[in-house]
Amino acid sequence: MSLFAIADLHLSLGTDKPMDVFHGWENYTERLQKNWVSFIKPEDTVVIAGDISWAMNLQDTKADFTYLNQLPGTKLILKGNHDYWWSTRRKMESFLAENGFSTLKIIHNSAELVGDIAVFGSRGWLYNAETPEDQKVINREVGRLKTSLDEAKKLGGTPIAFLHYPPVYDGNECTEILDVLLENHIKECYFGHIHGNQAMRRAITGDYKGIQMHLISCDYLKFCPILVR
């Protein structure tokens, strides 16, 4: 049983939002599926850290979730900035159950134990947020991250953070999010959101203040989930 991670699948099988208009994304769903079935076994778990589907509501996610559900392994899903379909935990879990999406689970003010790893996280937010509206979002995301971490601590195991937004980028910190990780001595953080060669080169990876940072955007990983443990 292994734990993998990836982010930013940007699936649009049920809506008109093609990603293959972008360089490097040609036939990406086929490439992702080929890589996935080559490395992921049914007993494995994959964390998908946001921007999963371009659907605007839960009903429109069916084609994308059907695609994910038939792939091997359990998938732990977190919210990204483009997951407009995201709803309350209760509504999402009911939708998954009603449609037989048995391999998909939501991480939302919650955590999951995978072997000896406690998976926790939230969407996070922008490092350069300055408006009062942005500050409200940051405060809400900090609360969700803390709640998820509290649940991870109850489960035992080693807590590993998964965010959509990077807590630090190009030397700029989202201090409110980063402080939660530092104050709780989190040693590993996986994040997505960053796309394109120039932007990805500015992403902070490796050790940062004692935290191992990992960029897991789909295109950065060449459409292949990365092994966590």
N, C-alpha and C positions, 0 to 999 in steps of 0.2 A: 504493500500500500504506500503510494507516494503522493506528495503534494506538489502541484504545478501552479503556475500563474500566468496570466496574460491580461491585457486590457484593450479597450478601444476596437472592438470587433466591428462596430458601425454597420451592423446587418440591416439590409433594406429589402428583404425578400417579399415583404408584404406592402411595401410602399415605394414610391418613385423617388429614390434618393441614391442613385448609383455612386459607389465609391471608386469604380474603376476609371472614372474620368481623371483621377489623380495619378501622377506618375508612380509606378511601383505597385499599384493596387489592382492591376489587371488580373482577372480570374481569381481574386483573392479568396473567395469562399471555397472554391475547389482546392486551392493550395492549402488553406487552413485545415480543411477536412482531411486531406491526404496526410499532412503532418500530424494532425491530432490522432488519427487512428494508428499511425506508426509508432507513437510514443506513449499514448495514454491507454491504460488498461481499465476494465470495468471497475476494479476495486480502488482506483486512484481518485483523487479529488483535484479539481481545477478552480482556482479563484479567478473570477473575471471582474477586474476592478474598474467598472464603469464604461459608459458609452457603448452599450450592448446593442441597442436597436434604435433605428430612426423613427419607429412608430410614435405616433402622437398620443395614443391611448392604449390601454391594456388589450382591447379586442384586436387591435391591429398588430400586436406582437405575435400572433399565433404562428405565422409562417416562420418567423425568426426563432421563436422558442421551439418549434417543431424541429428545425435544423439543429439547434443546440441539444435538445433532449435526446436525439438519436445518436449523438456522439458518445463515445465511451466515457465512463466516470461520472462522479457527482460534480455539479457545478455550483459554486458559491458566488452569488451575484451581489455586487455593490453598485450604488448609483453613480452615474457620471453626469456631466453638465448637459449632455444631449439626450439623456433618458427622460424625455418629456412624458412618457407613459407611466412613470413611477407614481405609485399611489401609497395608501397606507399599507402597513405590513399585513393587516388582516385581509384587505381586499386582494393584495397580490398573492398571498398564500391560498386564498379561496380560489382565485383564478387558476393558479398552477394545479391545484387538486382537481378542479372541475374539468380541466382539459388533459389530465393525465400526464402532466409534465413532471414526472416523479423524480427525475434526476436534477432538477433545479431547486435551489434553496436561496432564500433572501438573507443577506446580512444587513440588518437595519436596526440599530439600537440593540444589537445582539452579537453573539459570537458562536463559533463552531469549533469543536475539538476534532482535530485530524491527527490521529496517532498521538504524539506527544507535543503537537503544536496547537496553540489556541489562536485561531484566526479571528482578528477583529479589525474594525476600520470604519471609515465613513467617506463621503465625497471629498471633504476638505474644501478649500477655497483659494482664491487668488492671493499671491504673495504681495501684490501691489494695490490691494483694495484700500480705498481711502474714503469713499462716500459713506454716509450714515447707513444707507441701505446695505452696502457691502459689509459693514461692521455687524449689522444684525445677522447676516448670513454666517459670518465667521463665528459669532457667538453661538449660533444654533449648531453649527458643525462641530465646534469644540465640545458642546454638550453631548452631541451624539457620539463623538469619538470617545469621550470619557465613559459614557454609558456602555458602549461596546467593550471598552477595555475592562470595566468592572465585571461584565459578564464573562470575559475571557479569564479573569483572575479566579472566578468561581469555578471554572471548568478545570483549572490546573493546567499543567503543561507550560511550554514556553510561549509567551505572547509575541506574535509577529504582526506588524501593522500593514494594512493594505489601504491605500488612498487612491482616489482618482487624480486629484491635483497634486503636483509635487510640493512637499513642504518647504523645499528650497530649490531655487532655480537661478542659474547664472549669478550665483553669489547673493541673491536676494531671498530673504526668509519670510515665510508666513509664521511669524513668531508665536502666535497663539496656538497654532497646530503643532509646531515644532516643540514648543515648551512642554506640551502634554507628553510627547515621546521622550524627551530628555528627563523630565521630572520622574517618569516611571521607569527609567533605565531600559527602554526598548532598544534592542540591538539591531533590528532589521526592519526596513520599511520598503515596500514595493509600491510603485505609483505609475500612472499612465499619463494621458492627456497631451503629451508632447509629440509632435509629428514633423516630418520633413528633416532632411539632413542637417541643415543649418541650425534649426531649433534643437534637434537632438544632440548636437555637439555641445550645446550650452547646458545641457542637463547635468546635474551633479550626480555622479555615480561613485560607488566605492565608499570609503570611510568619510563621514562628515560628523564631527563632534562625537565620535564614538558610535554612530549609527551607520550600518551598511545600507547605502541607498541603491535601489535597483529600478531602472526604467524598464517597464514591461509593455509599452505601446505595441500594438499588433505589428505595425510596419517595422519598428525597431527590432523586434524579435524575428523578423522575416516570416511572420504568420505561423509561428511554432511556439506553443507554450513552453515556458522555462521551468526547469526543475528547482523547487524550493528545498525540499528534503526527500 
